């Protein structure tokens, strides 16, 4: 007799693996009908984008790219941009490469006879630039000089850019970004958790989709929590937290389209691949990324509250990200939450550092510190008693002194003594001595492990729990208002990255590109963008 669940899983996995390969010919065909909105149709967005230099020219990927193209049109402006690029490269370099970069910057930008001398500087910044040496390079160039160059670009160059065709092009892209998003925007493939994964039809970009059943949300009174998760996700911008690219609704679901993490979660890697636990080089690497991601959340007064291995996902390049921000909360600066964990003591970010200590222990040993190897036999009350009154025991052979120490520091009972809670940065702990965090954030440190492209690191479709019964659940005007608030479409920074990384930005900006008349007719007929 045929095992239908196994067959369904085989079909799903085959679709998943095939989709990762893509179809360039089909993608080119789908793109033929695409076109940016006409400049005359974009005037309404001109006032809404504002005039903030950092947002328009540094944070938004398409804005940054177009501003740089504008700067390249004027030699003095191009020199300023090149200097900032070279200085950034110097900051990320190490050893002899950094020394060489330092010398090159001084010779290229600080010598009055050089073609690239920063002649537009004035006052103290100019004088310091002209006499800078290798000894005071860091203090001078990353301080007064860097600040002065940015201020220069924020002046006349920025004003001229806002009146240029390059900014008009930016407005076209921002208008294009506002197109309605529905399920027709994607091809959906395999089920992953309570959702799936799919491909954006006209860029080929692969994403994960977290689907939230509207009726089940209402039954469980989880609508506001779903909206909060969405709002937090669209705020964050870290390489170590899953990015929200789109938020839309169908008749039955609210959908969060996020970074596809097809390397599996850390719980899977701890318990399902070889001997229980993970190698130490991987543990340090992943924890460095987790720590940086959590610090990004904490800097915005967001408490994660759900740090555990199954919520840390790996992408196809072996990089990890925090996921599932459904329990995250925003706390005003200085405020604590009164929600209980184990005791009645209010908390802020301390709960995240405690959970990270537990997770490091679990990655090393293959079991948690307050359950031990026979965790299934320990009831919840006993676990609670151990957490409150006992210290972790390090019996596993893979615990070395530095690993023990950082775990102990994260698991301090008194929050004021806990690592990360004393106005300190956990990243300075000696356990991380092999990690250059600036290079890590820039993606310049290769991962110690890479997922195999022909392996599915995900649950079988048959293992996914069914939703509870939702018969009789009806929606009112209040529900529909919340669904509309949720369904805001594309999220600017991830969407702009997608346009650039998939080549669509260059393709639609090509002045020699011919548009398909069939595609334009289709666009007029549907009343929506051709991407649908």
Order of alpha helices (4+ residues) and beta strands (2+ residues): alpha-alpha-alpha-alpha-alpha-alpha-alpha-alpha-alpha-alpha-alpha-beta-beta-beta-alpha-alpha-beta-beta-alpha-alpha-beta-beta-beta-beta-alpha-alpha-alpha-alpha-alpha-beta-alpha-alpha-alpha
